[in-house]
Amino acid sequence: MRKIFIDAGAHDGCSIRKFRKENDIDSMFLIYSFEIDPDFFSCFSHIVNHTFINKAVWIEDGQKEFYRSAAWLQDGGTLIKNKKSGKLDKENPITIETIDFSKWVFDNLFTSDYIILKMDIEGAEYPVISKMIKDGSFNYINELWIEWHCGKIGLSKKDHNELINKISIPIKNWCALDWCSLRKREKNAK
């Protein structure tokens, strides 16, 4: 059985650092990181047992506008234009590649794998998880570690809870901001 950690919305690798320190000291998990913000590409070159994928986790393959955040140490950029936080530059989006995450799961993983899916994709988690539940790719996932963004994208609590009620695996609220290398450098400089 393969053990796999998928880091959807990998930022600067902070979730990998936290995961390895707290859950995978021997680097036994295969790690797949999805990150599209070019500010962070260089942060992944030294990670062992790891595959970096320069695409945004989404509901289809293609291209989409990505709204970068001026406050990227506190808030992430997003595919969701109506996101309310993060000091998004909505006037100058960049065009990025998206990946049909359900298709990627079907093409690259097995139901016999033990898969932890970590998601911090700034509101895109709702359409992505909904599609995964509908098409069955969510059945591959054993644990969901997630940062939810319903309030930041204007999703009602009722709609948020309806999605959560469809999930039958363990859900862990996830935050790795204290593991961000640039944030640590900023704190140490003070």
GUPADREN-589564 format. One record per residue (C-alpha): z, y, x; residue in three letters; residue number from 1. Coordinates in pm, whole numbers, plus 50000, padded with zeros to 5 digits. Layout:
GUPADREN-589564
<site <Z Y X> "ALA" NUM> ...
***
This chain:
GUPADREN-589564
<site <50000 50000 50000> "MET" 1> <site <49899 50336 50137> "ARG" 2> <site <50141 50627 50103> "LYS" 3> <site <49966 50955 50033> "ILE" 4> <site <50084 51315 50002> "PHE" 5> <site <49830 51553 49849> "ILE" 6> <site <49900 51918 49917> "ASP" 7> <site <49703 52115 49658> "ALA" 8> <site <49739 52481 49751> "GLY" 9> <site <49846 52420 50109> "ALA" 10> <site <49893 52786 50213> "HIS" 11> <site <49988 52780 50584> "ASP" 12> <site <50105 52417 50586> "GLY" 13> <site <50460 52502 50477> "CYS" 14> <site <50476 52215 50228> "SER" 15> <site <50364 51970 50493> "ILE" 16> <site <50637 52091 50729> "ARG" 17> <site <50900 52062 50456> "LYS" 18> <site <50770 51723 50338> "PHE" 19> <site <50759 51575 50687> "ARG" 20> <site <51107 51702 50776> "LYS" 21> <site <51269 51587 50451> "GLU" 22> <site <51062 51283 50343> "ASN" 23> <site <50826 51160 50616> "ASP" 24> <site <50986 51195 50958> "ILE" 25> <site <50772 50910 51100> "ASP" 26> <site <50445 51059 50964> "SER" 27> <site <50369 50744 50768> "MET" 28> <site <50209 50927 50477> "PHE" 29> <site <49841 51016 50486> "LEU" 30> <site <49818 51384 50398> "ILE" 31> <site <49530 51562 50230> "TYR" 32> <site <49551 51941 50219> "SER" 33> <site <49338 52161 49994> "PHE" 34> <site <49334 52529 50093> "GLU" 35> <site <49064 52790 50050> "ILE" 36> <site <49216 53109 50187> "ASP" 37> <site <49056 53160 50531> "PRO" 38> <site <49372 53330 50662> "ASP" 39> <site <49534 52987 50689> "PHE" 40> <site <49263 52757 50827> "PHE" 41> <site <49397 52758 51183> "SER" 42> <site <49741 52640 51068> "CYS" 43> <site <49627 52282 51016> "PHE" 44> <site <49463 52177 51342> "SER" 45> <site <49776 52021 51496> "HIS" 46> <site <49890 51806 51201> "ILE" 47> <site <49871 51429 51254> "VAL" 48> <site <49760 51176 50994> "ASN" 49> <site <49602 51461 50802> "HIS" 50> <site <49274 51564 50641> "THR" 51> <site <49203 51931 50568> "PHE" 52> <site <48971 52008 50276> "ILE" 53> <site <48843 52364 50253> "ASN" 54> <site <48793 52362 49876> "LYS" 55> <site <48993 52477 49577> "ALA" 56> <site <49135 52212 49346> "VAL" 57> <site <48962 52270 49014> "TRP" 58> <site <48803 52097 48713> "ILE" 59> <site <48445 52087 48847> "GLU" 60> <site <48246 52097 49168> "ASP" 61> <site <48085 52433 49229> "GLY" 62> <site <48165 52789 49324> "GLN" 63> <site <48415 53026 49170> "LYS" 64> <site <48562 53367 49236> "GLU" 65> <site <48893 53363 49419> "PHE" 66> <site <49124 53663 49394> "TYR" 67> <site <49315 53715 49716> "ARG" 68> <site <49667 53848 49714> "SER" 69> <site <49778 54156 49903> "ALA" 70> <site <50129 54005 49895> "ALA" 71> <site <50030 53668 50036> "TRP" 72> <site <50373 53598 50189> "LEU" 73> <site <50527 53614 49841> "GLN" 74> <site <50243 53526 49604> "ASP" 75> <site <49924 53331 49637> "GLY" 76> <site <49569 53411 49555> "GLY" 77> <site <49420 53246 49250> "THR" 78> <site <49114 53132 49059> "LEU" 79> <site <49275 53270 48742> "ILE" 80> <site <49171 53634 48706> "LYS" 81> <site <49438 53720 48447> "ASN" 82> <site <49726 53616 48676> "LYS" 83> <site <49983 53895 48660> "LYS" 84> <site <50157 53865 48996> "SER" 85> <site <50058 53874 49359> "GLY" 86> <site <49900 54217 49385> "LYS" 87> <site <49562 54052 49337> "LEU" 88> <site <49250 54228 49459> "ASP" 89> <site <49051 54183 49138> "LYS" 90> <site <48781 54427 49252> "GLU" 91> <site <48679 54226 49561> "ASN" 92> <site <48696 53853 49491> "PRO" 93> <site <48552 53611 49741> "ILE" 94> <site <48332 53321 49632> "THR" 95> <site <48476 52985 49728> "ILE" 96> <site <48388 52620 49679> "GLU" 97> <site <48570 52424 49414> "THR" 98> <site <48615 52051 49385> "ILE" 99> <site <48639 51839 49073> "ASP" 100> <site <48983 51708 49161> "PHE" 101> <site <48968 51422 48910> "SER" 102> <site <48644 51300 49064> "LYS" 103> <site <48794 51333 49414> "TRP" 104> <site <49092 51120 49307> "VAL" 105> <site <48863 50850 49161> "PHE" 106> <site <48640 50854 49472> "ASP" 107> <site <48911 50855 49741> "ASN" 108> <site <49227 50691 49608> "LEU" 109> <site <49338 50362 49457> "PHE" 110> <site <49585 50287 49180> "THR" 111> <site <49767 50067 49433> "SER" 112> <site <49835 50373 49655> "ASP" 113> <site <50171 50548 49628> "TYR" 114> <site <50069 50909 49567> "ILE" 115> <site <50278 51223 49562> "ILE" 116> <site <50080 51519 49431> "LEU" 117> <site <50219 51858 49527> "LYS" 118> <site <50059 52148 49339> "MET" 119> <site <50099 52518 49396> "ASP" 120> <site <49763 52641 49273> "ILE" 121> <site <49867 52963 49102> "GLU" 122> <site <49792 52884 48739> "GLY" 123> <site <49503 52642 48790> "ALA" 124> <site <49751 52355 48750> "GLU" 125> <site <49716 52373 48371> "TYR" 126> <site <49342 52306 48337> "PRO" 127> <site <49345 52062 48633> "VAL" 128> <site <49634 51848 48504> "ILE" 129> <site <49498 51860 48147> "SER" 130> <site <49163 51726 48267> "LYS" 131> <site <49332 51460 48482> "MET" 132> <site <49536 51335 48186> "ILE" 133> <site <49228 51329 47964> "LYS" 134> <site <49002 51142 48209> "ASP" 135> <site <49273 50903 48342> "GLY" 136> <site <49282 51022 48704> "SER" 137> <site <49643 51130 48652> "PHE" 138> <site <49732 50760 48621> "ASN" 139> <site <49683 50735 48999> "TYR" 140> <site <49971 50978 49063> "ILE" 141> <site <50326 50846 49109> "ASN" 142> <site <50515 51174 49149> "GLU" 143> <site <50428 51536 49072> "LEU" 144> <site <50590 51805 49285> "TRP" 145> <site <50487 52140 49143> "ILE" 146> <site <50537 52511 49115> "GLU" 147> <site <50450 52612 48758> "TRP" 148> <site <50293 52952 48684> "HIS" 149> <site <50284 52973 48303> "CYS" 150> <site <50449 53316 48286> "GLY" 151> <site <50225 53455 48558> "LYS" 152> <site <49905 53362 48373> "ILE" 153> <site <50021 53442 48019> "GLY" 154> <site <50049 53082 47900> "LEU" 155> <site <50299 53034 47618> "SER" 156> <site <50610 52827 47674> "LYS" 157> <site <50494 52608 47384> "LYS" 158> <site <50163 52527 47558> "ASP" 159> <site <50346 52471 47888> "HIS" 160> <site <50589 52227 47722> "ASN" 161> <site <50306 52044 47543> "GLU" 162> <site <50147 51967 47880> "LEU" 163> <site <50477 51860 48038> "ILE" 164> <site <50543 51626 47744> "ASN" 165> <site <50217 51443 47825> "LYS" 166> <site <50336 51365 48178> "ILE" 167> <site <50520 51036 48214> "SER" 168> <site <50592 51039 48589> "ILE" 169> <site <50876 51212 48775> "PRO" 170> <site <50827 51589 48805> "ILE" 171> <site <51001 51783 49079> "LYS" 172> <site <51000 52161 49094> "ASN" 173> <site <50866 52248 49438> "TRP" 174> <site <50892 52552 49660> "CYS" 175> <site <50835 52560 50035> "ALA" 176> <site <50829 52936 50097> "LEU" 177> <site <51120 52911 50339> "ASP" 178> <site <50900 52682 50551> "TRP" 179> <site <50615 52934 50586> "CYS" 180> <site <50564 52998 50956> "SER" 181> <site <50464 53362 50913> "LEU" 182> <site <50759 53431 50682> "ARG" 183> <site <50995 53280 50941> "LYS" 184> <site <50845 53497 51213> "ARG" 185> <site <50886 53803 50993> "GLU" 186> <site <51255 53721 50925> "LYS" 187> <site <51324 53657 51295> "ASN" 188> <site <51169 53991 51392> "ALA" 189> <site <51421 54183 51177> "LYS" 190> 
***
